[in-house]
Amino acid sequence: MAEHKNLLGGPEPTHLPENEEAYRLLGEKSLSPAEVAAQHPTFSLAWAQLADDAYEAGRVIESYAYARTGYHRGLDQLRRAGWKGHGPIPWSHQANRGFLRCLAALARAAGEIGEQDEAERCRQFLQDSSEEAYTALTR
């Protein structure tokens, strides 16, 4: 998918670094997301899967905690990648998807526990970061 350059001179898209080892452990070796998160705690995709699994099982507080952990780990990585608190975080870049999924899961779980302000902030952050992710993750 083509990325569109901001003609108004906004920040460039931020691309998180890939973690091939974590992808391999989650895929080929078929380790559980918890095992992958334990071995690679900065890998937001494992936290996103834990959040989604907990939510689907009706464990909303656990989902919230997993999503918050992956969200904060992702923020740390975004800052190290040069992100200054705003600007595009493209869904089309595979390594960004874990963070974006955690952000969507955090919005969902926050809404479920009555944290409406946080839920709305997270949804807006998701939409501002990647319209494509917002569309894919908020149905």
Summary of the structure (lengths in Angstrom):
residues: 139
radius of gyration: 14.6
end to end distance: 21.1
largest distance: 44.9
contacts: 438
relative contact order: 0.16
helix: 63%
strand: 0%
